[in-house]
Amino acid sequence: MDGNDPKWRADKEKYNEFISKGDISNQENRYRDWDLLKYWFRGVKKYALWINKIHFVTYGHLPEWLDTSN
């Protein structure tokens, strides 16, 4: 989830040739885990009660704090 997974990094490297070298969207800090999603989900649950469904799309990694029973 935070860019440290060796399999994910290898898959990402396959597509680096299609990204220009100076492109800021491909910098390492973009893939760092900032733990923001946990607080975002809490905020939605507390302050956005009109939201009924959220689709959380990942590369196969689920954070340990994610309750998949909901």
Backbone as a printed PyTorch tensor [residue, N CA C, xyz], in Angstrom:
tensor([[[  0.8040,  -1.1830,   0.0000],
         [  0.0000,   0.0000,   0.0000],
         [  0.8530,   1.2550,   0.0000]],

        [[  2.0210,   1.1910,   0.5730],
         [  2.8320,   2.3940,   0.6600],
         [  4.0040,   2.3960,  -0.3100]],

        [[  3.9780,   1.5660,  -1.2940],
         [  5.0510,   1.5650,  -2.2750],
         [  6.2470,   0.7250,  -1.8910]],

        [[  6.2040,   0.0290,  -0.7710],
         [  7.3220,  -0.8080,  -0.3400],
         [  7.1870,  -2.2550,  -0.7820]],

        [[  6.0610,  -2.6200,  -1.3510],
         [  5.8490,  -3.9950,  -1.7910],
         [  6.6920,  -4.2760,  -3.0340]],

        [[  7.5770,  -5.2680,  -2.9790],
         [  8.4720,  -5.5400,  -4.1080],
         [  7.7260,  -5.9200,  -5.3940]],

        [[  6.6410,  -6.6620,  -5.2830],
         [  5.8840,  -7.0500,  -6.4750],
         [  5.2440,  -5.8240,  -7.1220]],

        [[  4.6700,  -4.9560,  -6.3060],
         [  4.0590,  -3.7420,  -6.8290],
         [  5.1080,  -2.8520,  -7.4910]],

        [[  6.2760,  -2.7340,  -6.8540],
         [  7.3380,  -1.8890,  -7.4140],
         [  7.8150,  -2.4430,  -8.7620]],

        [[  7.9130,  -3.7570,  -8.8730],
         [  8.3380,  -4.3660, -10.1390],
         [  7.2970,  -4.1100, -11.2350]],

        [[  6.0270,  -4.2390, -10.8900],
         [  4.9750,  -3.9510, -11.8700],
         [  4.9910,  -2.4790, -12.2710]],

        [[  5.2140,  -1.5990, -11.3150],
         [  5.2700,  -0.1620, -11.6010],
         [  6.4420,   0.1670, -12.5200]],

        [[  7.5770,  -0.4600, -12.2990],
         [  8.7640,  -0.2000, -13.1170],
         [  8.5370,  -0.5590, -14.5860]],

        [[  7.6710,  -1.5220, -14.8480],
         [  7.3720,  -1.9070, -16.2290],
         [  6.8200,  -0.7310, -17.0270]],

        [[  6.0840,   0.1380, -16.3540],
         [  5.3990,   1.2310, -17.0410],
         [  6.1190,   2.5660, -16.9300]],

        [[  7.2570,   2.5990, -16.2580],
         [  7.9990,   3.8480, -16.1110],
         [  8.5040,   4.3940, -17.4440]],

        [[  8.7050,   3.5400, -18.4220],
         [  9.1970,   4.0120, -19.7170],
         [  8.1790,   4.9040, -20.4170]],

        [[  6.9190,   4.8010, -20.0340],
         [  5.8620,   5.6030, -20.6530],
         [  5.6730,   6.9490, -19.9570]],

        [[  6.3800,   7.1650, -18.8520],
         [  6.2610,   8.3970, -18.0800],
         [  7.5300,   9.2090, -18.2790]],

        [[  7.3730,  10.4810, -18.5810],
         [  8.5480,  11.3180, -18.7910],
         [  9.3280,  11.4660, -17.4820]],

        [[ 10.6310,  11.6250, -17.5960],
         [ 11.5150,  11.6450, -16.4250],
         [ 11.2040,  12.7950, -15.4690]],

        [[ 10.7830,  13.9480, -15.9650],
         [ 10.5230,  15.0840, -15.0970],
         [  9.0990,  15.1530, -14.5720]],

        [[  8.3010,  14.1430, -14.8400],
         [  6.8970,  14.1580, -14.4330],
         [  6.7910,  14.0610, -12.9110]],

        [[  6.2000,  15.0730, -12.2930],
         [  6.1120,  15.0850, -10.8190],
         [  5.1180,  14.0660, -10.2820]],

        [[  4.2490,  13.5370, -11.1380],
         [  3.2700,  12.5590, -10.6590],
         [  3.8990,  11.1930, -10.4010]],

        [[  5.1720,  11.0270, -10.7220],
         [  5.8320,   9.7360, -10.5350],
         [  6.9000,   9.7840,  -9.4420]],

        [[  6.8750,  10.7960,  -8.5990],
         [  7.8710,  10.9020,  -7.5420],
         [  7.5830,   9.9200,  -6.4160]],

        [[  8.6160,   9.5410,  -5.6940],
         [  8.5030,   8.5300,  -4.6310],
         [  7.5120,   8.9290,  -3.5430]],

        [[  7.4590,  10.2200,  -3.1970],
         [  6.5710,  10.6040,  -2.0950],
         [  5.0960,  10.4530,  -2.4570]],

        [[  4.7830,  10.2890,  -3.7270],
         [  3.3920,  10.0510,  -4.1230],
         [  2.9080,   8.6880,  -3.6320]],

        [[  3.8010,   7.7550,  -3.4670],
         [  3.4380,   6.3880,  -3.1010],
         [  3.7070,   6.0920,  -1.6220]],

        [[  3.9570,   7.1100,  -0.8470],
         [  4.1990,   6.9570,   0.5830],
         [  2.8590,   6.8310,   1.3100]],

        [[  2.8090,   6.0210,   2.3440],
         [  1.5910,   5.8590,   3.1310],
         [  1.5340,   6.9600,   4.1820]],

        [[  0.5510,   7.8280,   4.0620],
         [  0.3940,   8.9420,   4.9950],
         [ -0.7060,   8.6650,   6.0240]],

        [[ -1.3190,   7.5010,   5.9960],
         [ -2.4310,   7.1340,   6.8860],
         [ -3.6170,   8.0870,   6.7700]],

        [[ -3.7770,   8.7270,   5.6290],
         [ -4.8770,   9.6660,   5.4550],
         [ -6.2030,   8.9690,   5.2060]],

        [[ -6.1730,   7.8240,   4.5610],
         [ -7.4300,   7.1480,   4.2320],
         [ -8.2060,   6.7400,   5.4670]],

        [[ -7.5110,   6.3300,   6.4930],
         [ -8.1870,   5.9270,   7.7330],
         [ -9.0200,   7.0940,   8.2700]],

        [[ -8.4440,   8.2760,   8.2800],
         [ -9.1460,   9.4450,   8.8010],
         [-10.2110,   9.9370,   7.8310]],

        [[ -9.9920,   9.7540,   6.5460],
         [-10.9910,  10.1290,   5.5530],
         [-12.2460,   9.2740,   5.7280]],

        [[-12.0640,   7.9600,   5.8780],
         [-13.2120,   7.0770,   6.0900],
         [-13.9400,   7.4230,   7.3920]],

        [[-13.2040,   7.7290,   8.4410],
         [-13.8360,   8.1260,   9.7020],
         [-14.6490,   9.4030,   9.5240]],

        [[-14.0960,  10.3470,   8.7830],
         [-14.7940,  11.6020,   8.5380],
         [-16.0750,  11.4000,   7.7500]],

        [[-16.0320,  10.5340,   6.7540],
         [-17.2370,  10.2460,   5.9730],
         [-18.2930,   9.6090,   6.8720]],

        [[-17.8840,   8.6770,   7.6890],
         [-18.8350,   7.9980,   8.5820],
         [-19.4710,   8.9640,   9.5780]],

        [[-18.6960,   9.9270,  10.0300],
         [-19.1860,  10.8440,  11.0540],
         [-19.9410,  12.0440,  10.4760]],

        [[-19.4470,  12.6090,   9.3550],
         [-19.9860,  13.8720,   8.8720],
         [-20.7470,  13.7890,   7.5510]],

        [[-20.6570,  12.7020,   6.8480],
         [-21.3290,  12.5820,   5.5520],
         [-22.2670,  11.3800,   5.5700]],

        [[-23.2460,  11.4400,   6.4140],
         [-24.1560,  10.3180,   6.6160],
         [-25.0140,  10.0020,   5.3980]],

        [[-25.1070,  10.9350,   4.4550],
         [-25.9020,  10.7060,   3.2510],
         [-25.1950,   9.7820,   2.2560]],

        [[-23.9230,   9.5150,   2.4790],
         [-23.1850,   8.6120,   1.5910],
         [-23.4890,   7.1800,   2.0110]],

        [[-24.0080,   6.4030,   1.0640],
         [-24.4140,   5.0380,   1.3710],
         [-23.3830,   3.9830,   0.9930]],

        [[-22.5790,   4.2660,  -0.0080],
         [-21.6540,   3.2470,  -0.4850],
         [-20.3660,   3.9050,  -0.9630]],

        [[-19.2390,   3.3110,  -0.5900],
         [-17.9280,   3.7670,  -1.0440],
         [-17.2160,   2.5710,  -1.6550]],

        [[-16.6800,   2.7440,  -2.8270],
         [-15.8950,   1.6910,  -3.4820],
         [-14.4220,   2.0070,  -3.2450]],

        [[-13.7530,   1.1230,  -2.5500],
         [-12.3400,   1.2970,  -2.2160],
         [-11.5430,   0.3550,  -3.1040]],

        [[-10.8640,   0.8860,  -4.1010],
         [-10.1440,   0.0920,  -5.0930],
         [ -8.6610,   0.0850,  -4.7340]],

        [[ -8.0880,  -1.1070,  -4.6370],
         [ -6.6750,  -1.2310,  -4.3130],
         [ -5.9990,  -2.1620,  -5.3140]],

        [[ -4.7140,  -2.3230,  -5.1440],
         [ -3.9330,  -3.2350,  -5.9630],
         [ -3.8590,  -4.6170,  -5.3000]],

        [[ -4.7970,  -4.8890,  -4.4170],
         [ -4.8180,  -6.1680,  -3.7150],
         [ -4.3560,  -6.0640,  -2.2790]],

        [[ -3.9850,  -4.8690,  -1.8660],
         [ -3.5330,  -4.6570,  -0.4950],
         [ -4.6590,  -4.0190,   0.2960]],

        [[ -4.9760,  -4.6000,   1.4270],
         [ -5.9800,  -4.0260,   2.3100],
         [ -5.2970,  -3.5780,   3.5950]],

        [[ -5.5310,  -2.3460,   4.0060],
         [ -4.9400,  -1.8830,   5.2660],
         [ -5.4980,  -2.6680,   6.4430]],

        [[ -4.6950,  -2.8360,   7.4830],
         [ -5.1410,  -3.6360,   8.6310],
         [ -6.3060,  -2.9930,   9.3560]],

        [[ -6.4840,  -1.6860,   9.2570],
         [ -7.5770,  -1.0020,   9.9400],
         [ -8.8970,  -1.0830,   9.1850]],

        [[ -8.9090,  -1.5510,   7.9550],
         [-10.1240,  -1.5780,   7.1420],
         [-11.0390,  -2.7200,   7.5780]],

        [[-12.2690,  -2.3710,   7.9240],
         [-13.2680,  -3.3620,   8.3150],
         [-14.0300,  -3.7770,   7.0560]],

        [[-13.7140,  -4.9450,   6.5220],
         [-14.3350,  -5.3990,   5.2590],
         [-15.7190,  -5.9790,   5.4660]],

        [[-16.1790,  -6.0750,   6.7050],
         [-17.5140,  -6.6000,   6.9460],
         [-18.6010,  -5.5560,   6.7180]],

        [[-18.2220,  -4.3010,   6.5910],
         [-19.1980,  -3.2250,   6.3310],
         [-19.3430,  -2.9980,   4.8480]]])
